[in-house]
Amino acid sequence: MGLFDFFKKQPKFQDEVFGLLTYNVFKDNTKNFYSGDILFQGFLIGITIDAKDKGPSQLQKDFFKKLTSDYKNIKDEIILPFLQIELEDTIEESGLANFDTEFELDGISIGYISNQKTEWSVTYDSKPMRHFVTIDFDGMTPKDMMIDG
């Protein structure tokens, strides 16, 4: 991508699940993705979806719908226990005791889906830590956590 490619108007795509998305194109088309904003659990968050030019796949749409309907269980049974382990040295300052008020959902990224599994991530804005916390998943198994800010 050249310097002037940043000034090109990005193609838009209207999706029945994700709404209005921008298609981000690169020379290496395996890096192409859609991005936009979506209402999730009562919050307007950013979303990115790895996909080809025809838009997100039905599997990605189904994954997002399941993520939406199962989010409370995923948060309580997978995300919080993972963060308690990852943040055990700073648990007092991390705000996990008041997770829903101290961690604001910022975005979700959904990768390609193969063999009914996808790599995906969720990003929170942690108010007490004053950083963004991103958890990378393989299916429903958390793999890594990154703190930046």
N, C-alpha and C positions, 0 to 999 in steps of 0.2 A: 504494500500500500504506500503510495507516494504522498508527499506533503499536501498536495492539492486535492487528494482523494478525500481528505477530511471535510472539505467544503462542498462535496457533492451531496445532493439531496439523497437521503437513504430511502430505499423502497419501503412502503408501508404495506401491512397485511392485516386484514380484519379476520380474526379467528372467533368462532362461536363460543369457545371456552375461555381463551385468554384475552379476548378483546383486541384493541388496536396495538399492533406490534410493529417494530421497526426491524427490517432485515439488515443485519450487519454482514457485509461480504468482504472476504479476504482472497488473496491470490491462491492460498491453500484452502480449497473449499471445505476441507474437513474441519476448519475453524469457524465456519459461518454459523451465525446464531441469530435468534430473534430476541428482542428485548422490549419491555414495556412495563406498565404499572397495572396491578390487579388488586382487587379487594380480596383479602384473605384473613379470615378470623376477625373481621371488623376493622382491619388496618389496610391502608393503601401501601403496598410494598412493591419493590422492583422485582421483576421476573426475567430470567434469561432461559432460553430453551435452545439447545443444540439441535439444528434441523437443516434440512436441505431447502431449496427454494420453493417447494410446494407447501411449506408450513410444518408446524408440529405434527407428529404422527398421532394416530388414534391411541396408541399405547402410552404416549406421553400425556395425552389428555386424560386418559383413564387413570394414570398414575397421579396426576394432579388432583383429580376428583377424589381419589382414595386418600390422598394426603390431606385434603380439606376435611373430609368426613372423619378421618381417624386422628387428626392432629392432637387432640387432647391426650389420647392414649399414647401416641408417639412421644409427645412432650414428657408426660409423666413417667412412662416406662422405659424410654430409651434416652432421650435428650438429657433430662435432669440427672439420672444416675451417671451418665457419661461425664457431664460437667462436674459433678461432685468428685469424681476420681481425678479428672484433669486439673481441677482447680483446688485440690485438697490443701495445698500450701497457703492459699489465699482465700479460703472458704469464708472467713469472717468478713473480708472486704469485698467479696465478689458479688454479693447481693442475691445469692441463690435462695436464701430463705424467703425472699419476696420476689421470686422470679418474674411473675406476671407484671409487676409494676416496675421492676428494676431493669428488665431486659425487654427492649422494644424490637419486635420483629421488623427487619429491614429488607430482606430479600430472600428469594429462592432461586436456585439454578438447577435445571433438569438436563441431564445428558441424554445421549442416545440410549435406547433400550434394546438389549439383546438378551436372549434366554430369560425373559421375564425379570431382568435385573437392570438397574440403572445406577450410574454414579450421579449423585445429586448433592446439593449443599443447602444449608440454611444459615442466614446471617442475622445476628442480633446486634443492636446497639446497646451495650452495657453501660448504664448510667453510672454505677459506682466505680467501675474500672475506667470509665471514659475512653473506651476502645470498642471497636467492632470485633465480635467473636463469630467466626465462621466454623461450622462443623461440616466436614465432608463425609459422605456416606457411600457405601457400596450396598445397594439394596436398602435394607433397614438396619444395617450394621454401621455404626459410626467408626470411621477410620482415623481421622485426624482432626485436630482443632488448631485454628490459627487465630492469633490475636494481633490486630493491627489498629492503627489509629492515628 
